[in-house]
Amino acid sequence: MRPNEVSFQSSRLGLALRASMPGVALSLLVALLASAGEPLVSRLVGGFSGRPITIPAVVLALIIGMALHGLALRPTFKPGLAFSGKKLLRIAIALLGFRVALGDIVALGWSTVAIVIVAMVATLASGMVLARMLGLGEPFGALAGGATAVCGASAALATATVLPAYPRRDADTVFTVVAVNTLSTLAMVVYPALGPLMGFDDRTTGILLGATIHDVAQVVGAGFSVSETAGDAAVIVKLFRVFLLLPVVLGIGWWFAGRGGSASNAKTPVPVFALAFLAFALLNSAGLVPAQVRTAAVWLSGWGLLVAIAALGLGTSIGALLRVGWRTIAVVCGTTTVILLVALAGLKLVH
């Protein structure tokens, strides 16, 4: 590349960075407010309910962002919001790979792995079937099913990147993130009681919690509310579901890319962030990642996701969410019920 071309490219990059700064700064501000407000809001809600309840920062970021939607409509924020909601999001999802170790997954045993995979496939399929039956379209079914099957908000955002650009995609993504977080919080309170009710020991109860609750934070809360044994098993199973983010996203992308044509003509999208997720997981499993690097990567991933979700909230109108009907709610509740029933049946059969 010639010197003048390098200079031109550098100039364009500089302009793009400067244009993105206001929107990124606004998204970061919302993320910081959500993070700082999480303990306060959780204490207030817990005080009203009479039991400890955590309101995740991700939900607060969405709510604060939507409240500031009018401000975010200004053109100066648009480039940064697009960057935060797309490129930063992909980077954060890729860094999730540092949380996964293949050795922990192997230690689960093949029966547990099979139960988790069957439950996830059934959940994803049920989301698409329910959405089609209720006239909402398969893309929303894939969004709801993917979020429920894998890891809640992170999976919803990752799935949205490979879906067709239908008109309500952004509003559906926001609704799905809010819905799976709400259902995860309810599950954290209710599901631990299912273990003794089904006659499960602590380890099996932990497997159940890890296989059915949507978000990692609520899995941790539910598992360790039972015992350390249950907590450890729940976290390992949940991280196995996180590890399956790559094949789920690729499978959903292939399904929609191949619609209406032969398999030989289908172009399978291969998101770079998904391949990076797998590479980081393999490096982590091989013990090649220093503890400090892994800790920093997981921290960056968490903040990147929070900023991306804040940007998504800023770009979403509350009015659009208020137009969500009972059918949309029914799909997310339906996928949540499916993953619970399949996991319960499988664990009862094996254990």
C-alpha positions in Angstrom: 0.0 0.0 0.0 1.3 3.4 -1.0 2.1 6.1 1.7 -0.7 8.3 0.6 -3.2 5.4 0.7 -2.0 4.5 4.3 -2.5 8.2 5.2 -6.0 8.1 3.7 -7.0 4.9 5.6 -5.6 6.3 8.8 -7.6 9.5 8.3 -10.8 7.5 7.7 -10.2 5.4 10.8 -9.6 8.5 12.9 -12.8 10.1 11.7 -14.7 6.9 12.4 -13.3 6.8 15.9 -14.1 10.4 16.6 -17.6 9.9 15.3 -18.2 6.9 17.5 -17.0 8.5 20.7 -20.2 10.2 21.8 -22.4 7.1 21.4 -19.8 4.8 23.1 -19.5 7.3 25.9 -23.3 7.4 26.4 -23.5 3.6 26.3 -20.6 3.4 28.9 -22.3 5.9 31.1 -25.5 3.9 31.1 -23.5 0.7 31.8 -21.8 2.4 34.8 -25.1 3.6 36.2 -26.6 0.1 35.9 -23.6 -1.5 37.5 -23.6 1.0 40.4 -27.4 0.7 40.8 -27.5 -3.1 40.8 -26.9 -3.6 44.6 -29.2 -0.7 45.6 -32.1 -1.8 43.4 -31.7 -5.4 44.4 -31.8 -4.4 48.1 -35.0 -2.3 47.5 -36.7 -5.1 45.6 -35.5 -7.7 48.2 -36.9 -5.5 51.0 -40.3 -5.4 49.3 -40.4 -9.1 48.6 -39.0 -10.3 51.9 -36.2 -12.4 50.4 -32.9 -11.6 48.6 -33.4 -11.0 44.9 -30.8 -9.8 42.5 -31.8 -7.5 39.7 -29.0 -7.9 37.1 -27.2 -4.9 35.8 -28.0 -6.1 32.3 -31.7 -5.5 33.0 -31.0 -2.1 34.6 -28.9 -1.1 31.6 -31.8 -1.9 29.2 -34.3 0.0 31.3 -32.0 3.1 31.7 -31.1 3.0 28.1 -34.8 2.8 27.0 -35.6 5.7 29.3 -32.9 7.8 27.5 -34.0 6.7 24.0 -35.1 10.3 23.1 -31.6 11.6 23.9 -30.1 8.7 21.9 -32.0 9.7 18.8 -29.7 12.6 18.2 -27.5 12.0 15.1 -24.3 12.5 17.1 -24.8 9.3 19.1 -25.8 7.1 16.2 -22.3 5.9 15.0 -21.2 5.0 18.6 -24.4 3.2 19.4 -24.0 1.1 16.2 -20.4 0.3 17.1 -21.3 -0.7 20.7 -24.3 -2.8 19.7 -22.4 -4.7 16.9 -18.6 -4.7 16.9 -18.1 -4.3 20.7 -20.8 -7.0 21.2 -19.0 -9.5 19.0 -15.7 -8.9 20.8 -17.3 -9.4 24.2 -19.0 -12.6 23.1 -15.7 -13.9 21.8 -14.0 -13.3 25.2 -16.6 -15.5 26.9 -14.5 -18.4 25.6 -12.0 -17.8 28.4 -14.7 -18.9 30.9 -14.9 -22.4 29.4 -12.7 -25.5 30.0 -13.2 -28.7 28.1 -11.9 -30.8 31.0 -14.7 -29.6 33.3 -17.2 -30.6 30.6 -15.8 -34.1 30.1 -16.0 -34.7 33.9 -19.8 -34.3 33.7 -20.2 -37.7 32.1 -21.8 -38.6 28.7 -25.3 -39.0 30.2 -25.3 -35.4 31.5 -23.9 -34.1 28.3 -26.6 -35.9 26.3 -29.4 -34.6 28.5 -28.2 -31.0 28.2 -27.8 -31.2 24.4 -31.2 -32.9 23.9 -32.8 -30.2 26.1 -31.1 -27.4 24.2 -32.1 -28.8 20.7 -35.7 -29.4 21.9 -35.9 -25.8 23.3 -34.6 -24.2 20.1 -36.9 -26.3 17.9 -39.9 -25.5 20.2 -39.2 -21.8 20.0 -39.3 -21.9 16.2 -42.4 -24.1 16.1 -44.3 -22.0 18.7 -43.4 -18.7 16.9 -44.6 -20.1 13.6 -47.8 -21.4 15.1 -48.5 -18.0 16.7 -47.7 -16.1 13.5 -44.6 -14.4 14.8 -42.1 -15.8 12.3 -39.3 -18.3 12.8 -36.6 -15.6 13.3 -38.2 -14.6 16.6 -38.6 -18.2 17.5 -34.9 -18.8 16.9 -34.1 -15.7 19.0 -36.2 -16.8 22.0 -35.2 -20.5 21.6 -31.5 -19.6 21.4 -31.5 -17.3 24.4 -33.4 -19.9 26.5 -31.3 -22.8 25.3 -27.8 -21.3 25.7 -27.0 -18.4 28.0 -29.8 -15.8 28.1 -28.8 -12.3 27.1 -25.5 -13.2 25.6 -27.1 -15.8 23.3 -29.9 -13.5 22.4 -27.4 -10.8 21.2 -25.3 -13.4 19.4 -28.3 -15.0 17.7 -29.5 -11.6 16.5 -26.3 -11.1 14.6 -27.1 -14.0 12.2 -30.9 -13.5 11.8 -32.5 -11.8 8.8 -32.9 -8.1 9.3 -36.7 -8.1 9.8 -38.4 -4.9 11.0 -38.9 -5.8 14.7 -35.6 -7.6 15.2 -34.1 -5.0 17.6 -37.3 -4.7 19.6 -37.6 -8.5 19.8 -34.0 -8.7 20.9 -34.5 -6.3 23.8 -37.7 -8.0 24.8 -36.0 -11.4 24.8 -33.1 -10.1 27.0 -35.6 -8.7 29.5 -37.8 -11.8 29.4 -35.0 -14.3 29.9 -33.5 -12.3 32.8 -36.9 -12.0 34.5 -37.6 -15.7 34.1 -34.0 -16.5 35.3 -34.6 -14.5 38.5 -37.9 -16.4 39.1 -36.1 -19.7 38.4 -33.3 -18.9 40.8 -35.9 -18.6 43.6 -38.2 -21.5 42.6 -36.0 -24.2 40.9 -33.8 -25.2 43.9 -36.9 -26.7 45.6 -37.4 -29.0 42.6 -34.4 -31.1 43.5 -35.7 -32.5 46.8 -39.2 -32.7 45.3 -37.8 -35.0 42.5 -35.7 -37.0 44.9 -32.4 -35.7 43.5 -29.1 -35.4 45.4 -27.2 -32.1 45.6 -25.0 -32.9 42.5 -28.1 -33.9 40.4 -29.9 -30.8 41.6 -27.0 -28.7 40.5 -27.0 -30.3 37.1 -30.7 -29.5 36.8 -30.1 -25.8 37.7 -27.2 -25.5 35.3 -29.2 -27.1 32.5 -32.3 -25.0 32.8 -31.7 -21.5 34.2 -30.9 -19.0 31.4 -28.2 -16.7 32.9 -24.9 -17.5 34.6 -25.4 -15.2 37.6 -28.8 -16.7 38.5 -27.3 -20.2 38.0 -24.6 -19.4 40.5 -27.1 -17.9 43.0 -29.5 -20.9 42.7 -26.7 -23.6 42.8 -24.9 -22.3 45.9 -28.2 -21.6 47.7 -28.5 -25.4 47.8 -24.8 -26.4 48.6 -21.3 -26.1 47.3 -21.6 -29.4 45.6 -24.8 -28.2 43.8 -23.2 -24.9 43.0 -20.1 -26.4 41.4 -22.1 -28.8 39.3 -24.5 -26.0 38.2 -21.7 -23.8 37.1 -19.9 -26.5 35.1 -23.1 -27.5 33.3 -24.0 -23.8 32.6 -20.5 -23.2 31.1 -21.0 -26.2 28.9 -24.1 -24.5 27.5 -22.1 -21.4 27.0 -19.5 -23.4 25.1 -22.3 -24.5 22.8 -22.9 -20.9 21.8 -20.7 -21.4 18.7 -22.6 -24.4 17.1 -26.0 -22.9 18.0 -25.2 -19.6 16.4 -23.7 -21.2 13.3 -26.7 -23.6 13.1 -29.2 -20.8 13.3 -27.2 -18.8 10.7 -27.1 -21.8 8.3 -30.9 -22.4 8.7 -31.8 -18.9 7.6 -29.1 -18.6 5.0 -30.2 -21.8 3.3 -33.9 -20.9 3.2 -35.4 -21.4 -0.2 -32.5 -23.0 -1.9 -30.6 -26.3 -2.1 -28.1 -27.2 0.5 -25.3 -26.9 -2.0 -26.2 -23.3 -2.6 -26.6 -22.3 1.0 -24.0 -19.9 2.3 -23.2 -20.6 5.9 -22.3 -17.5 7.8 -19.2 -18.0 9.9 -19.1 -15.2 12.4 -15.5 -14.4 13.3 -16.5 -13.8 16.9 -17.8 -17.3 17.2 -14.6 -18.8 15.9 -12.6 -16.6 18.3 -14.9 -17.9 21.1 -13.9 -21.5 20.2 -10.2 -20.6 19.9 -10.2 -18.9 23.3 -12.0 -21.9 24.9 -9.4 -24.3 23.4 -6.5 -22.2 24.7 -8.1 -22.0 28.1 -8.7 -25.7 28.1 -5.0 -26.4 27.2 -3.9 -24.3 30.2 -2.1 -21.9 27.9 -3.8 -18.8 29.3 -2.3 -17.2 32.5 -4.7 -16.7 35.3 -4.3 -12.9 35.1 -5.1 -12.8 31.4 -8.2 -15.1 31.9 -9.5 -12.9 34.7 -8.9 -9.7 32.7 -10.6 -11.2 29.6 -13.7 -12.3 31.5 -13.9 -8.9 33.2 -13.6 -7.2 29.8 -16.3 -9.5 28.4 -18.7 -8.7 31.1 -18.3 -5.0 30.7 -18.4 -5.2 26.9 -21.7 -7.1 27.0 -23.1 -4.6 29.5 -22.1 -1.6 27.3 -23.5 -3.4 24.2 -26.8 -4.1 26.0 -26.9 -0.4 27.1 -26.5 0.6 23.5 -29.3 -1.7 22.5 -31.6 -0.2 25.1 -30.7 3.3 24.0 -31.7 2.4 20.5 -35.1 0.9 21.5 -38.4 2.7 22.0 -40.4 1.9 25.1 -43.5 2.2 22.9 -42.2 -0.6 20.7 -42.0 -2.9 23.7 -45.4 -1.9 24.9 -46.8 -3.2 21.6 -45.5 -6.7 22.4 -48.5 -9.0 22.6 -49.3 -12.1 24.6 -48.0 -14.4 21.8 -44.5 -13.1 22.2 -44.6 -13.7 25.9 -46.1 -17.2 25.3 -43.1 -18.2 23.1 -40.5 -17.3 25.7 -42.5 -18.9 28.5 -43.0 -21.9 26.3 -39.3 -22.4 25.6 -38.5 -22.0 29.3 -41.0 -24.7 30.1 -39.7 -27.1 27.4 -36.0 -26.9 28.6 -37.2 -27.5 32.2 -39.4 -30.5 31.4 -36.9 -32.2 29.1 -34.0 -31.8 31.6 -36.2 -33.1 34.4 -37.3 -36.1 32.4 -33.7 -36.9 31.4 -32.3 -36.6 34.9 -35.1 -38.6 36.4 -34.5 -41.4 33.8 -30.7 -41.5 34.4 -30.6 -40.8 38.1 
